[in-house]
Each structure stands twice: as C-alpha cells, then as structure tokens.
Amino acid sequence: MTAPGEQPMTSAGQQMHALVERLYPLCRSITGDGVRATLEIVGEYIPLQVHEVATGTQVLDWTVPQEWNIRDAYIADTAGNRVVDFAASSLHVLGYSVPVSKTMPLSELRGHLHTLPDHPSWVPYRTSYYKPEWGFCLSQETLDALPDGEYEVRIDSTLEDGHLTYAEHVIPGQVPDEVIVSCHVCHPSLANDNLAGIAVATFLARALAEQTPYYTYRFIYAPGTIGAITWLARNAERINGASPGRAEPRAGGKVKHGLVLACAGDRGQLTYKQSRRGDAEIDRVMRHVLLASERPHRVTEFTPYGYDERQYCSPGFDLGVGSLSRTPYAGYAEYHTSADNPDFVSPEAMADTLAVCREAFAVLDRNRRYLNLSPYGEPQLGRRGLYDSLGGRSDTQHAQMAVLWVLSLSDGEHSLLDVSERSGLPFDTVAVAADALRGAGLIKA
C-alpha cells in the first residue's frame, strides 16, 4: 500500500530511469562543467548546496587538480568524415585528455587508441587524471575498419586552474547526529556506474524529506576518490574530531552511520559490502533487513578497493560506512564500457534498491536502547491498557510477546535490533511494542 504523498515504487522506478536517461549524455569527470550540469539537473529534484574548491587546495594527502573541460573531439579521415566523434558519445575521449590538433598516420595514432578486443562492438571507458596524456576510445570493429593513411586528430579541451565541484543535501532530523549517503558523480556515459546510484540517492532523499527522521541525513554528490577526500578534509573536525596528524580521533562525532550507493540499477542480486569495522550498526541493520526481506543477496567483507567507502573507512576516520550495490564493480562484463547504457539498468531494479535503503533506514532510525523503569518483576500491563491496545492487531500474540521481550532486554545494553534478533520477532513489531511501553511510562530511551 502507498502512504499519502508517497510515490508507488513502480512510478519511482520509472522516474529514476528517466533521470538516468537525462544524465547519460553528459560528459562528467572529476572536475568541470559536466559535473556542474549534472548537479544542476539533480538540483531540480532536491535542493543542493554546491561547493567549489580551488585548484591547488591541499586536501589530506592530495591536492585539488586542475579543472578539465572539453568542447569537441574527433578523428577524421582525409575526406573529412569523423570516424570517431565525441559528439556521439562522451566515452570516445580518454578522460582528462590534454588538447591536441594534428595530422598523423594510423600507425602513429594506434598508440593513443583504446579498444576492447574481447567485446569488439563496445567502447571502453578510460581516463588519465594525473598524467598528461591524450587518447580516444573506440570499438575494435571501428578500429579494424580503418584503412592505413593520414588522419586528422583534434581534442578541443582545456586543463587549467579552476575548481573541484561537489554538492550536499541535508534533511534535518530530531538529533544532529548524521547518516551520510554518498554517490560519485565523475563518470561520463555509464548508466549503472554511476547514474543509477545518483538516481536512487536522489529519490531516497525525496522520500526521507516527507518524514521527520530521527537522524539528520546528509547526501553527498562528489567525484570519486578526490571528491570524497575533499569532503573529508573539509569536514574532518565535524566528523569525529580527526585531523591530519592526530593519531586518535575523538569520540562523539556527528557522523554515526553511512552508506555508499553505486551500481544500483542492474538486474543482479543486491550486494552489501560491510564497513571496515564489520560490526558497525549499519552493517548489522543491512544484514538484518536483507535477510528478513528474503531477497536474493550477498554480504561481503570490507576490502580497501572499490568506491568511496574506502575513504570514509580509512583508519583516521574509521566511519561506519558500508556500500550497497547490485552486481559489484567489475563484476559484470558491461562495467566501464558503452554497454553500460540506460537499457542495461531497469526501473524495477532501481526501485528495489530504493526500497531496501528505505527499509534499512527505517530500522536504523528506530533502533535505540531503552531502560526498563519498572525492572523488579513484570509490571502490571493490563491496568495500563497495554494488552488491550495490542489486542486488536492481526499478530496479537507476537505483539504481546514483543512487549515482554522489550521489557526483558531494556537494560541500557540491548538495542531493539538485539531484541528482534534474539526473539525472532519482526523488527517493526518490536519497535511498535517499544513505542507502546514508552507511552505507558515503563521504559525510557
């Protein structure tokens, strides 16, 4: 059933797919106008605070690079026909290519061409962020069809001092402690990696904004690696008291939980990659929700390779941030190729990813520890109307058992998730029981 003001999942899936299609043609990179155009479109769905960080700014062990922008690029034969054309796909140019304008024989040009011989009709995605290079990506079929001869090569790009751009969207909660949701905005025409993650994050933000969440939710749209590092550098003290050079971060920071979204729209089963801690609350919640939902899924251990969870989980910050995807990075043949197009992602898969995020955050938001205010013997529940208030439910017996379990484990040490897992009762049933007990003055958070 759809709650008032809430979009049905099928409708949300279709809208997310439409957003993917709209963003797909844009040429994104770790800096530049493609990122700004992407954030401008996302800003039509949710309000964004956009940040610009100047080239040369020191961010942890890194430096913000020069800004890259591109207007046109092509390889043309002697008749002027564009045999490779950036206008047809932003994947055709090696990311961060320096400008070039010259004529050269195919034999010389080959050293600057990238193909996928195992998938001859696909175009690869390649970059050279921190080494001055230029190049083109094309299908092996196109390359095989090129006759020997002279070719005009032109890349109309600029690499100069500018800014790195990222954006945030904050949903205020009942407490200032934060849950961060992060997605990368640096890849060009790749629908699953990264546009599906952007779409799911955006519609998750819209859904949470219709509620009054317990935690404050901060959505981060940033270029991969350097963007997350920049965000961490600019927020280090606010996160957990960490700063470069300090060996031990202080406890009590605002960021309590987090989730990185990527590869969120393919038809594979859901995959949750745990935080570096492995026992962070978000890890427990995601494991619980996926298992309880009976969806096909995998839970994997943390590795220091992948998306920006590795930045948030780096030892100096050690945030409880996991990563949710469907088929993980490099786990599908279409990864980082032109085959990762809008047809590769489905509205149903994105809607399913969104639903899991909403289910997980509903648990996270309600998962608190309580203290029994009448701990000596079982309190009289009947005269407080608790049995009557729960008696009309379709799961009356479960509801009443949940009351007893919550009372039993409300010792300040056990969370509602502990109660649910130990009792075998659904988390929602346990949370409703806790609400009733709190209302009756028998427990306090």
N, C-alpha and C positions, 0 to 999 in steps of 0.2 A: 504494500500500500504506500502511496506517495503522501508525505506530510504536506500541510498547507505551505505554499510558497516554494516547495521543493520540486525540482525538475525530475521526471522519471529517468531512470538510468539509461533507457534506450535513447531518449532525447538528449541526455548529456553526452552519450557516446557519439551521437551524430554531430553535435555541436563541437565536441573536441576534435573530431575528424575534420570538420570544416576549418577549424583553426589550424590544424596541421597543414592542410592543403593551401591555406592562405600564406603561411610562413615558409612553405617549402621552397619557393623560387629565390628567396633572399640569400645573398652571399654573406654568411656570417664568418667571423674569425675571432681571435682572442681580443681584438680591438676593432674599432672602425664603425663606419656608418651602417653596416649590416646589423651589428648588434643594436645600435640605436633604433633602427627601423623595426627590429623585432620587438624591442621593449615598448616602442610606441604602439604597436598593434596590441600587445598584451595589456597595455595601459587602457585600452578601450574596454577591457573586461573587468579589470580591477585597478584601483588607484595605485600607482607606483611612485616611490621616491627614488629618483635616478641619481647616481653618484658618478662623478668624473674624477679620475685620479691621474695626475700628470705623469707623462713620460719622465723616467729618471727617479721617481719616488722609490725609496727603499721600503720594501715590504718583506719583513722577516729576512730570509737569506737571499731574496730575489730583488730584482729591480723592474719596475714597470717598463715594458719595452716601448719602442716607437709604434705609432699608430699606422696601420696598414689600410689603405683603401684602393679599390680597383674600379675602373670605369668600363674597360673593354679589353679583350684579348682574343687573339685568333692565330691560326696557322693557315696561310693561303697559298694555293698553287700559282703557277705562272699566269694562269688565266684569271686570277683574282678570286677564284672560288674558295670560300672558307671551308677547309676540310675538318678543322676543329674550331669550334666557336663558343666562347664563354657565354654569349647571349643565349645559347641553347641549354646550358647547364653550368651552374657555378662550380661544379666538381671538375670542370675541364682545366682549371688552372691550379697549379701547385700553390697551396695556401701560403701567403706571405711572400709570393714571388716578387723579386725586385723588377723594376721596369726594364724592358728590352725592346729594341726595334732594329732588326737587321734581316738580311737575307743570307741563307746558308743552305748547303746541300743536305739531303736527307741523312747521309752518313754522319754528319756532324750533329744534326738535330736529334738523332736517336738517343744520344746520351742525356737528353733532357725530357724524354718521354717515358711515361709510366703506364703500364697496362696490367691486365690480369689474364695471363695465358690459360689458366685453368677455367676461366669463365670468359670466353672471348667476346661476348656481347656486352659485358658490363664495363663501367668506367670506375676506376678506383678513386678513393679519397686519400690524398697525400698532402703533407704540409712540410714547411721548413721554417719554423718560427724563429729560431735563434741562430740560424746560419744563413748568410746572404746567398740565395740560390734563385733560379727561375726554372720553370718547367710546366709541362702540360700533362694532363691525364686523359686518356682516350681508351676506347675499346681495342682489343687486339685485332678484331675484324677490320676496324678502320685503319690501323697501322699496316696490316698485311696488304691492304688495297692501295697503299700509297706507292706510286712509282718513284724510282730514283729521279733526282732532279733538284732544282732550286726551290726553296720555299721562303715566303715572307713570314717572319715571326714578329709578333707585336704583343706586348703586355703593357697596357696603359695603367700603371699603378703608381702609388706613392707610398713611401715609407719614411715618415718624418715625425718629429716631435708632436705629440698630441695627448691623448688620454686613453685610459682603460675605463670602460663603462660597465657598471653593474647596477642592479636595482633591488629594492626591498619593498615588501608589502607586509604590514603589521596588522594583526587582528587582536585588539586588546582583550585580555582575559580578566578573570576575577583576581588573579595574582600576577605579579610581574615576572615570575619565573617563566622561561620561554621553551617552546618547542620550535626548532628550526626545520624548515623543509627546503631543500636545496636542489636546484637543477642547473645544468650547464647550457649556455646559450652561444657556444662558439663554433658549432659545426654548420657547414653550409647545407646543401640539399640532402639531408638524411632524416627520414621521417620517424623511424623508431629511435634512433640515436641521433638527435636529441629532442625532436619536436614533440613526440608523444609524452615525454616527461614534462615538458613545458606546459602542454595542454592539460595533463592530469593535475599538475600543481595549481594551475590557474583555476580550474573548476573545483578543486578541493578548497582553495581559498574562498571562493564564492559560497560554497556550502557552509563552511565554518562561520562566515560572516553573518549567516542567517540565525546563528545560535549565540548564546553567551557562554563561550568556553571557559573552563576553569583556568587553563594555562593561556598565556599570551603566545600567539603563533606568528612566527616571522618567516616569511617566504623570501628566499634569496635566489635571484636570477643572475648568474655570474658566469663568465668564461671559465672553462675547465682549468684546473690547477692554478694558474696565475690569478684567476678571479677569486677563487676560494681563499688562496693565500693572502690576497689583498684584503678581503673581508676580515679574515682572522687578524691580520696585522692591525687593522683599524679598529678592531673591537676586542683586542686581547684582554685589556683590563676589565671590560664589562663582562666578558665571558666567564672567567674564573680566576681573575687576578693574575693570570700568567702574563709574562712579557719576556721577550728575548733576553737571555742571560740569567733569568731566575730559575733556579733548579727545581723548586717546589711550588706548583700553583696553589693559591689559597682556595680553601673550600668555600661553598656558599655562593657560587656564581649564579648568574641568571639563566644560563642555558642548561636545561636539565635533560633534554631529550632531543633527538633529531633523526631525520630520515632524508636520504638522498634518493631522488627519483630519476631513473634512466631506463631506456629500452622498455618502455611501459606500454607498448601497443601491439606487439606481435602476438601471434596465436599460440605461443608456447605457454607452458605452465608457469605459475608465479615462482619467483626465487627470492628469498630473503637472505642477504648476506649480513651476518652479525657484526656488531661493533668490535673494536679491538679488545674491549673488556670481555665480551662474550656473555656476561651476566648483567648487562645494563637493563634497566627496566624496559626500554623499548625492545630489547631482544626477547625478553620474556613475553611481552604483550604480543609481538608479532608471531612468535611461535604458538602462543595460545590461540590467537584469532585464526591463523591459518589452519591449525589442527581442528579447532571447533567447527570451522566452516565446511570441513570435508572437501575443500577444493584440492585438486592435484597441486602439489607444491614441493619445493625443496628448500631446506635451510642449510646454508653453507657457513663454514668458519671464515673469520676475517683473514684477508691477505692484504699486504701493503701495496696492492696493484689494483687498478680499476678506476673508479670515479672519485669524486671528491670526499667520499667517506675517509679516504686515507689521509687527507689534510685535517679534517675535523678530529680524527682519532690519533693524530700524531702525538707522541708521548708528552710534549709540553702542554697540550690542551686536554688530551685524553677524554674527549666528549663521548657521551653515549649516543653515537650516531651510527645507524645501520643503513643499508641500501636495499631498496625494493626495485626489482625489475621483473620482467617475464623471462625470456631467454637472456642469460647474462651476456655482457660484452664479449665479442669474438666467439660466441657460442652458436652463431648461425652464419651460414655462408654469405648472406647478403650484407653482413656487417661492414661498414665503411666502404660501401660500393653504391653505384647508381641503382642497384636492385632494391635498396632500402628506400623505397618511394612510398607515396601515400597508399598505393594498392597493397603494400606489404603490411600495413597496420590496419586494424579493424575497429570500428566503433564499439563492438561488443567487448573486445579485449581491453580497450581503454576504460570502458565503463566498469569492467570487473576490477581493474587496478584501482580505480577511484573508489569503488565500493569497499575494497579491503582497507584502503587508507582511512576511510571514514569509520569503519568498524574498529580499527586499531586505535584511532584517536579517541573514539567514544569510550573505550576501555581505559586508555591512558588518562583521560580527563577525570574518570570516576574512581581510579584505583588509588585509594588512600588508606592509611592506617587509622584505626579507631581505638578508643579506650572505653571499656565497659565501666559505667558509672554505678552499676549495682552488681559487683563481681562476686559477692558472697552468696552462693546458691543461685538458683534460677529465679529471676524476678517474675512476679505475677503478671503474665501477659494479658490475661483475659480482662482484668479490670482496667487495663489501659487501652482496650479496644483493638489490640493488635491482631488477635485471631480473627475477629470479625472483619477487620479491614482487608485481610488477606484471603478470607474465606470465599469471596466471590470470584476468584481467579480460576482459570481453567487448569492451572497447575497448583492447586491449593496445597497439596501435600509437600511439593517441592518448596513452595513459598514459606510454609511454616518451618520446614527443616532448615531453610536458609536463615531464618531468624535465629534459630538455636545455634547454628554454626557461627554466625556473625558474633553473637554474644560470647560464644566459647573462645573465639580467636581474637576478640578485641582486647588485646593486651598491650597495644602500642608497638608490637613487634611484627605482627602479621598484616599484610595488605589484603584488600578484597580479592585480588588475584590469587593470593595464597589460599583464601577461603574457598574460592571456586575450584581450584585445582585439588585441594585436599578433600573437599566434599563431593566432587564430581558434579556439582550443580552448575548450570549456565551462569556466566558472569552477570548477565543482566538481572537474573533472579536474585543473586546475592546483593547486587547494588540496590535493587528496589527494597530488599529487606533492610539494608543499612539505612536507607532514607527513612523508612518507617520507624526504625529504632531511634534514629536521631530525632525525629519529630516527636517521639514519645519521651525524650529526655533520658534515654537509657545508655546512649553512647555519645561520645564527642570525638571529633577529629583530632 
